[in-house]
Amino acid sequence: MMSIFPRTGLYAITRTENRSTEQILHDVAAAIRGGAVVIQYRDKRNDVCDDLARQLLFLCRRQRVPLIVNDDIELASRIGADGVHLGREDGRLAEAREVLPESAIIGISCYNSLETALEAESGGATYVAFGRFFASTTKPVAQPAELATLHRARQQLTVPVVAIGGILPDNGGSLLQAGADLLAVIGGIFDSDPEPAAREYRQLFDNRPENAGNG
């Protein structure tokens, strides 16, 4: 049974470079304990195999957290992942909708383009992602995105809005205030101890004004 994409929370993206399968699984489990509500399997190595993806899916299913595969529609289909995240050159939304189950989660990178996001929503995307918002070691030359784009997106979109790019606990609050629903993070979680790192991000959501007084 596939998981439902959450409306808000911490979206953790795997760090796989120079790490063993055991370390990656350990880190992802720790991130989930710390409060991550979505995991994206992102792996730019040349020796990617299905086994790690399947183990991550098993881990996420046990924790009832959706696993999204980055870039690869075919891999997502083969392992029965909860969905796929597509960038500008990663395949068409229509192709993903044709290949994957009707309930599959499909996210689209929109960079700083509200027009792209509106097109994605009308095409059946589950969520859209904007960024990078801050300096990022993962994508240092990526086009910067603006807080104003988040403001407009929140006014015009109904699907969840994800922000990505150099997000830390001390700057993520501004993105939530601007209209982001979820914060996507790689290094801020997986370049340190993932469980306490994830808890720091979780505090940003717990401290949002709409959550005040909700226990």
VEXVO-125521 format. One record per atom (N, C-alpha, C): residue in one letter; x, y, z. Coordinates in steps of 0.05 Angstrom, whole numbers, plus 5000, padded with zeros to 4 digits. Each point is the difference from the previous one (the first is absolute). Layout:
N
AXYZ ...
***
This chain:
215
M501749765000 M498350245000 M501850255000 M499450184982 M501650244998 M499350215021 S502050155009 S499650215020 S498950254987 I498650175015 I499050254991 I502050225005 F500350184981 F502050225003 F498950195021 P501750075020 P499150175022 P499650304991 R498450145013 R499550284994 R502250195011 T501549905020 T502050175012 T502149825013 G502450125004 G502149855015 G502750004987 L501849845011 L502849984991 L500349794979 Y501150074977 Y500449834977 Y502949944998 A500949765008 A502949945001 A500849864974 I502250104988 I501149894975 I502749865007 T500349754991 T502349845008 T502650124991 R502149955017 R502750064993 R501349724997 T500949944975 T501049734994 T503050004994 E501250224993 E502850014991 E501849905022 N501849814993 N502049905019 N498849875025 R497649894997 R498749875023 R499049724992 S500349825020 S499149734995 S497049985002 T498949784990 T497149955002 T499250015029 E501649875017 E499249995029 E499950285012 Q502050184992 Q500050275011 Q497650164990 I499349974974 I497850144989 I497449925014 L499649745004 L497649915013 L499950095029 H502349995014 H500150105027 H499350305002 D501150164981 D499550285001 D497050074994 V498949864980 V497250054994 V498249925023 A500549785013 A498449925023 A500250215022 A502450115004 A500450215020 A498550254993 A500050084974 A498550244991 A497049975005 I499049764995 I497149955005 I499450025030 R501749885016 R499650035029 R500050295009 G501750164986 G500150285007 G497750174990 G498449894982 G497650144991 G499650034971 A501849894983 A499650014971 A497449864992 V498450134983 V497449894992 V500049904971 V502150054985 V500449914973 V503049944997 I500649784985 I502749944993 I500249994969 Q502050134990 Q500649984971 Q502649854996 Y500049794984 Y502449864993 Y501350144976 R502150145006 R501650144979 R502849885000 D500849904977 D502649864999 D501350064973 K502150164999 K501350084976 K502549834994 R500449785015 R502249834995 R499549834975 N502249894989 N499849844975 N499149715005 D500249915025 D499449725006 D497449965015 V498150174994 V497349985013 V498849734993 C498949875020 C498649754995 C497350015014 D498349814993 D497349995011 D500049935030 D502149855008 D500049895027 D499750215022 L501650214998 L499950225020 L497250134999 A499050054976 A497450124998 A497849835013 R500249744996 R498049825012 R500250005030 Q502550005010 Q500350015029 Q499050265013 L500450224986 L499050255009 L496950005000 L498949884979 L497149984999 L498949835023 F501349785006 F499149835022 F500150155026 L502250155004 L500350165024 L497850215002 C499650154978 C498050215001 C497149895003 R499549774988 R497349885003 R499549935030 R502049905013 R499749925028 R499350255017 Q501250234992 Q499550255015 Q497750164989 R498749904979 R497850144987 R500850284990 V502350004988 V501150254988 V500349954970 P499150174983 P500349954971 P502950024991 L500749824981 L502650014987 L499650094972 I501350224993 I500050124973 I502749944987 V499949914975 V502549964985 V500650244983 N502550105002 N500850234984 N500749924971 D498950144981 D500749994972 D499049754985 D499849775013 D499949754985 D497249875002 I498450054979 I497249894999 I500149705000 E501949884984 E500149714998 E500749875026 L501950115015 L500749895026 L497750025019 A498750225000 A497650035018 A497949794993 S499749944975 S498049804991 S500949725008 R502649944996 R501049735006 R499749925029 I500750195017 I500049935029 I497350055013 G498150134986 G497550075012 G500250235020 A501750194994 A500350235018 A497550165001 D499850185020 D497650165003 D499850224979 G502250064987 G499850204979 G502850084989 V500050214985 V502550094986 V500150315001 H502450105000 H500450294998 H501550064975 L498950184983 L501150064974 L500950284998 G502450044988 G501150264994 G499550084972 R501250214991 R499650104973 R500749804979 E502049835004 E500949824979 E499649705008 D498249955020 D499849735011 D497749844988 G498550114981 G497849854990 G497450165003 R498149934985 R497650164999 R498049905021 L498550195010 L497949945020 L498049804988 A499250044975 A498149824987 A501149714998 E502649984995 E501249734999 E499849865027 A500650155022 A499949895026 A497249915007 R498050164993 R497349945005 R499149754985 E501249964976 E499349764984 E501349755011 V502550025010 V501549775009 V499349925028 L499750195018 L499649945029 L497049975006 P499549875023 P497249975008 P498650265004 E497450004999 E498450245002 E500550155026 S500649845021 S500450125027 S502850105004 A501849974980 A502850085004 A500350305005 I501950065017 I500850285006 I501950094978 I499450234988 I501850114980 I500650305007 G502650055005 G500850275006 G501650124977 I499750264996 I501350134978 I501750245010 S502550014991 S501850235006 S499150234982 C499550235013 C499150244986 C502050235002 Y502249965015 Y502150195002 Y498950275010 N499750204983 N498950265009 N497650074983 S498749804987 S498050054980 S497249935011 L498450195006 L497249955007 L498549884977 E500650094976 E498749904976 E500449694997 T502449915005 T500649724999 T498449855021 A499850125023 A498449875022 A497149984993 L498950214989 L497150004992 L499549784979 E501949984981 E499749804979 E500249725013 A501849965019 A500449745013 A497449935015 E498950195015 E497649945015 E497749924981 S499750154978 S497949934981 S500549744987 G502549914998 G500749754987 G499849765019 G499350055025 G499749785019 G502249965020 A501850195003 A502249975020 A498850005028 T501349845017 T499149985028 T501050245016 Y502550084994 Y501250245013 Y501950134981 V500850245007 V502050154984 V502250095019 A502450034989 A502350095016 A501350244987 F500750205017 F501450244991 F502850015014 G502050114986 G502650035012 G502249984979 R502450095007 R501050025027 R499550275012 F499650015026 F499550265013 F502550115013 F501949825008 F502550095013 F502349854987 A502450095006 A502449874989 A499949705006 S500649844980 S499749715003 S502549864989 T501249825016 T502349844991 T499149784980 T497549925002 T499049794982 T499650114971 K498950244998 K499650124974 K500950295001 P502750045001 P501150275004 P499450204978 V499549904975 V499550194978 V497050014992 A498349885016 A497250004994 A498950285002 Q498050064983 Q498750265000 Q498850075027 P500550235011 P498750075025 P497050044997 A498649945021 A497150045001 A499450225020 E497750134998 E499450235016 E497749955019 L500050135023 L497849975019 L497450094988 A500150204982 A497650094988 A498649794983 T501649814989 T498849784985 T498449825019 L501049955024 L498549855019 L497450135008 H500150275004 H497550155006 H497949964978 R500850034975 R498149984978 R499149714997 A501849815005 A499249724997 A497949935021 R500450105024 R498049935021 R497350114994 Q499950234986 Q497450124993 Q498749864976 Q501549884983 Q498949904975 Q499949694997 L501449865017 L500249714998 L498449875023 T499049764994 T498749845021 T501749765009 V501949924983 V501849775008 V502150105019 P501249825016 P502150085019 P502450124985 V501250195014 V502350154989 V502549925016 V502049914987 V502549925012 V502250204994 A501550085020 A502350184996 A502649835004 I502050074983 I502649855002 I502350184994 G502349935011 G502550144993 G501350155023 G501949875013 G501550135021 G498450075024 I497949845006 I498250065022 I501249905026 L500150185020 L501049935026 L497950085021 P500249905025 P498150075020 P499750305005 D502250154995 D499950295005 D499050164976 N499549884977 N498950154978 N497449884989 G499349765009 G497649874989 G497450135008 G500050135023 G497550135009 G499050214981 S501950144987 S499250214980 S498549874976 L500849764993 L498749874977 L497249905008 L499749915024 L497349925010 L498250255001 Q501050225010 Q498450245001 Q499250104973 A501849964980 A499450094973 A498049834985 G499649755010 G498049834988 G500749714995 A502549925006 A500849724996 A498549835020 D499249764991 D498749805017 D502049805011 L502049934984 L502049815007 L502850114994 L501949925016 L502850084996 L501649754992 A501350014977 A501649784990 A502950055007 V501349805013 V502750045011 V501749764994 I502550054993 I502049784997 I502150045021 G501950184995 G502350045017 G499350075028 G498050175004 G499350085027 G499249775018 I499249784988 I499349765016 I502349804999 F500949934976 F501749774997 F503050065001 D500850255002 D502850075005 D500650035029 S498049935017 S500550005029 S498549765012 D499350015025 D498649775012 D497050034992 P498949834984 P497450054987 P497750035020 E499949855021 E497750015018 E499750275014 P502050105014 P499750265012 P499850224980 A501449974977 A499850204979 A497150024990 A498749784995 A497250004991 A498250135021 R500649955025 R498450115022 R500150314999 E502350114994 E500350294998 E498150114979 Y499949874977 Y498250084978 Y497149975009 R499549785013 R497249945009 R499050235018 Q501850125015 Q499250225017 Q498950244984 L501050044976 L499050224983 L497049964995 F499249754995 F497249954994 F498350015026 D501149905022 D498650015025 D499550295009 N501950184992 N499850275010 N498550194980 R499049894979 R498450174981 R497650125015 P499250244994 P497850135014 P497449835000 E499449864978 E497549855000 E500149765018 N502549925009 N500249785019 N500150085029 A500150265005 A500250105027 A497549925016 G500449885023 G497849925017 G498749744992 N501249854980 N498849754992 N501249765014 G501850065018 G501249785016 G502249874985 
***
